[in-house]
């Protein structure tokens, strides 16, 4: 290890700011409007079980109660290699395939910088059905005039219902 470089665990450099579980819900929502977040990174960690109801269910992250002003995409690896998609209504994290129920997990980092009108996001998700793995790499940005983060919503569109556990960290 070089001088000045240390090895740290996530628990040593982060603070859990939200920790919650939802059962049979299409969304997870966290409100920070009483104390908006600025000038830091936020890490979202979630996992759960998706009941897809026979549909392909897109998982998005939306900020500040806004459903516009995004530019994001994901690329699939694994059984969906070479496929991907764009979205302008949230950070498009990924989705299941062929309407199958699945187990999912997500690690996503948001960068909030008050000198910018954009909140940047990138992360990885994993959707696993009976015998296939769909690894999703996601990147994008959100244009915001308020230069801070007031809420985070994770939502399955297209009638997806999930049981999930979520932690949000301040880095």
BELBEL-V818247 format. One record per pair of residues at least 12 apart in sequence whose C-alpha atoms are under 6 Angstrom apart, sorted by the first residue. I is the first residue (numbers start at 0). J is the second residue. D is the distance in whole Angstrom. If there is no record, write none. Layout:
i = [I & I]
j = [J & J]
d = [D & D]
This chain:
i = [13 & 13 & 14 & 14 & 15 & 15 & 16 & 16 & 17 & 17 & 18 & 18 & 19 & 19 & 20 & 20 & 21 & 21 & 22 & 23 & 23 & 23 & 24 & 24 & 25 & 25 & 25 & 25 & 25 & 26 & 26 & 27 & 27 & 28 & 28 & 29 & 29 & 30 & 31 & 31 & 32 & 35 & 35 & 36 & 36 & 37 & 37 & 38 & 38 & 38 & 39 & 40 & 40 & 40 & 41 & 41 & 41 & 41 & 41 & 42 & 42 & 42 & 42 & 43 & 43 & 43 & 44 & 44 & 44 & 44 & 45 & 45 & 45 & 45 & 46 & 46 & 46 & 46 & 47 & 47 & 47 & 47 & 48 & 48 & 48 & 48 & 49 & 49 & 49 & 49 & 50 & 50 & 50 & 50 & 51 & 51 & 51 & 53 & 54 & 55 & 55 & 55 & 56 & 56 & 56 & 56 & 56 & 57 & 57 & 57 & 57 & 58 & 58 & 58 & 58 & 58 & 59 & 59 & 59 & 59 & 59 & 59 & 60 & 60 & 60 & 60 & 61 & 61 & 61 & 62 & 62 & 63 & 63 & 66 & 67 & 68 & 68 & 69 & 69 & 69 & 69 & 69 & 70 & 70 & 70 & 71 & 71 & 71 & 71 & 71 & 71 & 72 & 72 & 72 & 72 & 72 & 73 & 73 & 74 & 74 & 75 & 75 & 76 & 76 & 77 & 77 & 77 & 78 & 78 & 79 & 92 & 93 & 95 & 101 & 101 & 102 & 102 & 103 & 103 & 104 & 104 & 105 & 105 & 106 & 106 & 107 & 107 & 108 & 108 & 113 & 116 & 116 & 116 & 116 & 117 & 117 & 117 & 118 & 118 & 119 & 120 & 120 & 120 & 121 & 121 & 122 & 123 & 123]
j = [169 & 170 & 168 & 169 & 167 & 168 & 167 & 168 & 166 & 167 & 165 & 166 & 164 & 165 & 163 & 164 & 162 & 163 & 162 & 160 & 161 & 162 & 160 & 161 & 154 & 155 & 159 & 160 & 161 & 153 & 154 & 152 & 153 & 151 & 152 & 150 & 151 & 150 & 149 & 150 & 149 & 148 & 149 & 147 & 148 & 111 & 147 & 111 & 112 & 113 & 111 & 109 & 110 & 170 & 108 & 109 & 168 & 169 & 170 & 107 & 108 & 167 & 168 & 106 & 107 & 167 & 105 & 106 & 165 & 166 & 104 & 105 & 164 & 165 & 103 & 104 & 163 & 164 & 102 & 103 & 162 & 163 & 101 & 102 & 161 & 162 & 100 & 101 & 160 & 161 & 100 & 159 & 160 & 161 & 98 & 100 & 159 & 98 & 98 & 95 & 96 & 98 & 94 & 155 & 156 & 157 & 159 & 93 & 94 & 155 & 156 & 92 & 93 & 94 & 154 & 155 & 89 & 90 & 91 & 92 & 153 & 154 & 89 & 90 & 152 & 153 & 89 & 151 & 152 & 150 & 151 & 149 & 150 & 88 & 88 & 141 & 142 & 87 & 88 & 89 & 140 & 141 & 87 & 139 & 140 & 85 & 86 & 90 & 91 & 138 & 139 & 84 & 85 & 91 & 137 & 138 & 136 & 137 & 135 & 136 & 134 & 135 & 133 & 134 & 132 & 133 & 134 & 132 & 133 & 133 & 137 & 135 & 126 & 127 & 128 & 126 & 127 & 125 & 126 & 124 & 125 & 123 & 124 & 122 & 123 & 121 & 122 & 120 & 121 & 146 & 142 & 143 & 144 & 146 & 141 & 142 & 143 & 140 & 141 & 140 & 138 & 139 & 140 & 137 & 138 & 137 & 135 & 136]
d = [6 & 5 & 5 & 5 & 6 & 4 & 6 & 6 & 6 & 5 & 6 & 4 & 6 & 6 & 6 & 4 & 6 & 5 & 4 & 5 & 5 & 5 & 5 & 5 & 6 & 5 & 6 & 5 & 6 & 5 & 4 & 6 & 5 & 6 & 4 & 6 & 5 & 4 & 5 & 5 & 4 & 5 & 5 & 6 & 5 & 5 & 5 & 5 & 5 & 6 & 5 & 6 & 5 & 5 & 6 & 5 & 6 & 5 & 6 & 6 & 4 & 6 & 5 & 6 & 5 & 5 & 6 & 5 & 6 & 5 & 6 & 5 & 6 & 4 & 6 & 4 & 6 & 6 & 6 & 5 & 5 & 4 & 6 & 5 & 5 & 5 & 6 & 5 & 6 & 4 & 5 & 6 & 5 & 6 & 6 & 5 & 5 & 4 & 4 & 6 & 6 & 5 & 6 & 6 & 5 & 5 & 5 & 6 & 5 & 5 & 5 & 6 & 6 & 6 & 6 & 5 & 5 & 5 & 5 & 6 & 6 & 5 & 5 & 5 & 6 & 5 & 5 & 6 & 5 & 5 & 5 & 5 & 5 & 5 & 5 & 6 & 5 & 5 & 6 & 6 & 6 & 4 & 5 & 5 & 6 & 6 & 5 & 5 & 6 & 6 & 4 & 6 & 4 & 6 & 6 & 6 & 5 & 4 & 6 & 5 & 5 & 5 & 6 & 5 & 6 & 5 & 6 & 6 & 6 & 6 & 5 & 6 & 6 & 5 & 4 & 6 & 5 & 5 & 5 & 6 & 5 & 6 & 4 & 6 & 6 & 6 & 4 & 6 & 6 & 5 & 6 & 5 & 6 & 6 & 5 & 5 & 6 & 6 & 5 & 4 & 6 & 5 & 6 & 5 & 4 & 5 & 6 & 5]
